């Protein structure tokens, strides 16, 4: 997940320079993600969205 090439995707925000705090949870936003768990290289990927008190999951890595 980490290398010197930089980010290819950013989860939970419309752009890398966005500072908007999403007060209402949606399928495409996160508020205070604090942890991620990648089960294997192909997924699933789980992210704790602590600001919205939920766990988000993707079957495949986005």
MMTF fields as JSON, N, C-alpha, C and O atoms, coordinates in Angstrom:
{
  "mmtfVersion": "1.0.0",
  "mmtfProducer": "UNKNOWN",
  "numBonds": 247,
  "numAtoms": 248,
  "numGroups": 62,
  "numChains": 1,
  "numModels": 1,
  "chainsPerModel": [1],
  "groupsPerChain": [62],
  "chainIdList": ["A"],
  "bondAtomList": [4, 2, 8, 6, 12, 10, 16, 14, 20, 18, 24, 22, 28, 26, 32, 30, 36, 34, 40, 38, 44, 42, 48, 46, 52, 50, 56, 54, 60, 58, 64, 62, 68, 66, 72, 70, 76, 74, 80, 78, 84, 82, 88, 86, 92, 90, 96, 94, 100, 98, 104, 102, 108, 106, 112, 110, 116, 114, 120, 118, 124, 122, 128, 126, 132, 130, 136, 134, 140, 138, 144, 142, 148, 146, 152, 150, 156, 154, 160, 158, 164, 162, 168, 166, 172, 170, 176, 174, 180, 178, 184, 182, 188, 186, 192, 190, 196, 194, 200, 198, 204, 202, 208, 206, 212, 210, 216, 214, 220, 218, 224, 222, 228, 226, 232, 230, 236, 234, 240, 238, 244, 242],
  "bondOrderList": [1, 1, 1, 1, 1, 1, 1, 1, 1, 1, 1, 1, 1, 1, 1, 1, 1, 1, 1, 1, 1, 1, 1, 1, 1, 1, 1, 1, 1, 1, 1, 1, 1, 1, 1, 1, 1, 1, 1, 1, 1, 1, 1, 1, 1, 1, 1, 1, 1, 1, 1, 1, 1, 1, 1, 1, 1, 1, 1, 1, 1],
  "groupList": [{"groupName": "UNK", "atomNameList": ["N", "CA", "C", "O"], "elementList": ["N", "C", "C", "O"], "formalChargeList": [0, 0, 0, 0], "bondAtomList": [1, 0, 2, 1, 3, 2], "bondOrderList": [1, 1, 2], "singleLetterCode": "X", "chemCompType": "L-PEPTIDE LINKING"}],
  "groupTypeList": [0, 0, 0, 0, 0, 0, 0, 0, 0, 0, 0, 0, 0, 0, 0, 0, 0, 0, 0, 0, 0, 0, 0, 0, 0, 0, 0, 0, 0, 0, 0, 0, 0, 0, 0, 0, 0, 0, 0, 0, 0, 0, 0, 0, 0, 0, 0, 0, 0, 0, 0, 0, 0, 0, 0, 0, 0, 0, 0, 0, 0, 0],
  "groupIdList": [1, 2, 3, 4, 5, 6, 7, 8, 9, 10, 11, 12, 13, 14, 15, 16, 17, 18, 19, 20, 21, 22, 23, 24, 25, 26, 27, 28, 29, 30, 31, 32, 33, 34, 35, 36, 37, 38, 39, 40, 41, 42, 43, 44, 45, 46, 47, 48, 49, 50, 51, 52, 53, 54, 55, 56, 57, 58, 59, 60, 61, 62],
  "secStructList": [7, 7, 7, 6, 6, 7, 7, 1, 7, 7, 6, 6, 1, 1, 1, 6, 6, 7, 7, 7, 7, 7, 1, 1, 7, 7, 6, 6, 7, 7, 1, 1, 3, 3, 3, 3, 3, 3, 1, 1, 6, 6, 7, 7, 3, 3, 3, 3, 3, 4, 4, 4, 6, 3, 3, 3, 3, 3, 1, 1, 7, 7],
  "xCoordList": [0.811, 0.0, 0.854, 0.366, 2.098, 2.965, 4.146, 4.783, 4.43, 5.639, 5.967, 5.265, 7.021, 7.457, 6.726, 7.034, 5.775, 5.066, 3.94, 3.438, 3.536, 2.431, 1.096, 1.036, 0.042, -1.297, -1.88, -1.784, -2.486, -3.239, -4.707, -5.386, -5.201, -6.572, -6.566, -5.661, -7.573, -7.754, -9.198, -10.12, -9.395, -10.744, -11.363, -10.685, -12.644, -13.392, -13.306, -13.802, -12.694, -12.595, -12.627, -12.108, -13.214, -13.297, -11.951, -11.794, -10.978, -9.665, -8.619, -8.948, -7.352, -6.273, -6.109, -5.492, -6.643, -6.517, -7.818, -7.952, -8.768, -10.058, -9.964, -9.411, -10.494, -10.535, -11.972, -12.206, -12.925, -14.335, -14.613, -14.232, -15.275, -15.659, -17.088, -18.02, -17.27, -18.619, -19.42, -19.142, -20.405, -21.203, -22.217, -22.573, -22.681, -23.633, -22.903, -22.261, -22.984, -22.3, -22.864, -24.065, -21.991, -22.416, -21.505, -20.547, -21.807, -21.01, -19.633, -18.751, -19.436, -18.165, -17.375, -16.352, -17.821, -17.103, -16.757, -17.425, -15.696, -15.305, -14.962, -14.534, -15.15, -14.837, -14.033, -14.596, -12.742, -11.872, -11.521, -11.588, -11.143, -10.721, -9.471, -8.512, -9.478, -8.378, -7.674, -6.618, -8.236, -7.594, -8.04, -9.158, -7.151, -7.469, -6.931, -5.891, -7.647, -7.235, -7.417, -8.537, -6.325, -6.359, -6.117, -5.031, -7.113, -7.038, -6.031, -5.268, -6.013, -5.029, -4.786, -5.415, -3.889, -3.588, -4.796, -4.854, -5.755, -6.936, -8.163, -9.207, -8.055, -9.173, -9.642, -9.083, -10.629, -11.347, -10.545, -9.584, -10.963, -10.365, -11.413, -12.541, -11.045, -11.936, -11.308, -10.106, -12.126, -11.651, -12.601, -13.818, -12.043, -12.838, -13.043, -12.089, -14.279, -14.66, -15.164, -16.366, -14.242, -14.59, -15.493, -16.303, -15.375, -16.217, -17.686, -18.558, -17.965, -19.345, -19.733, -20.814, -18.861, -19.15, -19.573, -20.625, -18.732, -19.07, -17.805, -16.71, -17.976, -16.909, -17.292, -18.382, -16.388, -16.649, -15.831, -14.677, -16.411, -15.713, -15.856, -16.891, -14.797, -14.778, -14.376, -13.4, -15.115, -14.777, -13.428, -12.656, -13.143, -11.857, -11.219, -11.912, -9.914, -9.241, -9.674, -9.639, -10.079, -10.556, -9.461, -9.706],
  "yCoordList": [-1.189, 0.0, 1.254, 2.319, 1.166, 2.338, 2.135, 1.082, 3.147, 3.162, 4.609, 5.524, 4.819, 6.186, 6.804, 7.934, 6.104, 6.619, 7.586, 8.265, 7.669, 8.543, 7.832, 6.663, 8.534, 7.938, 7.813, 8.733, 6.658, 6.466, 6.775, 7.287, 6.467, 6.782, 7.29, 6.98, 8.065, 8.545, 8.256, 8.741, 7.479, 7.092, 8.146, 8.701, 8.426, 9.27, 10.756, 11.519, 11.204, 12.632, 12.848, 12.013, 13.934, 14.156, 14.44, 14.18, 14.968, 15.259, 15.274, 15.307, 15.249, 15.197, 16.498, 16.499, 17.598, 18.879, 19.316, 20.473, 18.406, 18.717, 18.729, 17.803, 19.761, 19.855, 19.93, 20.342, 19.54, 19.569, 18.469, 17.318, 18.814, 17.83, 17.395, 18.186, 16.139, 15.668, 15.375, 14.4, 16.203, 16.02, 14.894, 14.24, 14.67, 13.598, 12.443, 12.643, 11.242, 10.1, 9.783, 9.91, 9.375, 8.91, 7.759, 7.431, 7.157, 6.035, 6.468, 5.628, 7.766, 8.238, 9.152, 9.699, 9.333, 10.215, 9.505, 8.555, 9.987, 9.509, 10.717, 11.753, 10.578, 11.639, 11.016, 10.404, 11.175, 10.644, 9.18, 8.437, 8.731, 7.336, 7.098, 7.866, 6.042, 5.81, 4.474, 4.254, 3.587, 2.29, 1.617, 1.825, 0.804, 0.047, -1.359, -1.578, -2.312, -3.708, -4.282, -4.36, -4.681, -5.314, -6.798, -7.19, -7.629, -9.056, -9.749, -10.597, -9.409, -9.936, -8.87, -7.813, -9.128, -8.129, -7.786, -6.704, -8.689, -8.45, -8.041, -7.739, -8.026, -7.591, -8.707, -9.803, -8.475, -7.216, -6.182, -6.515, -4.937, -3.818, -3.262, -2.986, -3.096, -2.536, -1.261, -1.222, -0.207, 1.068, 1.507, 1.517, 1.87, 2.386, 3.886, 4.663, 4.282, 5.691, 6.145, 6.125, 6.552, 6.816, 8.029, 8.054, 9.027, 10.21, 9.929, 10.607, 8.923, 8.546, 7.246, 6.711, 6.735, 5.54, 4.353, 3.753, 4.023, 2.908, 2.257, 2.809, 1.097, 0.351, 0.207, -0.268, 0.621, 0.541, -0.589, -0.788, -1.326, -2.444, -2.462, -2.084, -2.907, -3.095, -4.535, -5.022, -5.227, -6.614, -6.711, -7.635, -5.748, -5.665, -4.34, -3.393, -4.275, -2.997, -2.013, -2.34, -0.817, 0.178, 0.618, 1.446],
  "zCoordList": [0.0, 0.0, 0.0, -0.377, 0.405, 0.424, -0.512, -0.505, -1.313, -2.126, -2.462, -2.029, -3.224, -3.519, -4.709, -5.089, -5.302, -6.474, -6.139, -7.035, -4.903, -4.536, -4.662, -5.044, -4.341, -4.318, -5.719, -6.531, -5.989, -7.227, -6.995, -7.885, -5.799, -5.414, -3.98, -3.204, -3.637, -2.27, -1.899, -2.554, -0.864, -0.454, 0.447, 1.312, 0.252, 1.166, 0.95, 1.779, -0.134, -0.416, -1.929, -2.671, -2.402, -3.843, -4.507, -5.7, -3.764, -4.34, -3.235, -2.049, -3.643, -2.657, -1.882, -0.817, -2.386, -1.686, -1.015, -0.616, -0.889, -0.281, 1.239, 1.833, 1.868, 3.326, 3.834, 4.97, 3.013, 3.378, 4.393, 4.182, 5.492, 6.503, 6.207, 6.356, 5.788, 5.461, 6.722, 7.42, 7.017, 8.225, 8.075, 9.055, 6.854, 6.588, 5.92, 4.89, 6.477, 5.863, 4.478, 4.239, 3.584, 2.263, 1.849, 2.549, 0.721, 0.232, -0.256, -0.432, -0.478, -1.04, -0.111, -0.524, 1.134, 2.053, 3.352, 3.76, 3.991, 5.316, 6.178, 5.668, 7.472, 8.422, 9.562, 10.47, 9.503, 10.544, 10.397, 11.376, 9.183, 9.071, 9.915, 9.836, 10.718, 11.654, 11.487, 12.08, 10.695, 10.534, 9.262, 8.791, 8.705, 7.497, 7.645, 8.266, 7.068, 7.099, 5.705, 5.201, 5.088, 3.772, 3.987, 4.413, 3.698, 3.974, 3.061, 3.525, 1.78, 0.83, -0.229, -0.191, -1.172, -2.203, -3.06, -3.643, -3.143, -3.971, -3.163, -3.741, -1.854, -1.019, -0.123, -0.173, 0.683, 0.859, 1.658, 2.352, 1.539, 2.258, 3.208, 2.8, 4.467, 5.491, 6.039, 6.301, 6.214, 6.762, 7.87, 7.684, 9.022, 10.141, 9.949, 10.005, 9.725, 9.583, 10.952, 11.216, 11.815, 13.213, 13.393, 14.319, 12.536, 12.658, 12.402, 12.946, 11.571, 11.273, 11.973, 11.728, 12.838, 13.646, 12.782, 13.003, 11.79, 10.906, 10.358, 10.459, 9.786, 9.135, 7.667, 7.346, 6.775, 5.34, 4.74, 5.119, 3.814, 3.198, 1.691, 1.143, 1.027, -0.412, -0.688, -0.117, -1.559, -1.887, -2.572, -2.314, -3.452, -4.139, -3.764, -3.393, -3.859, -3.613, -4.693, -5.879, -4.294, -5.273, -6.233, -7.11]
}
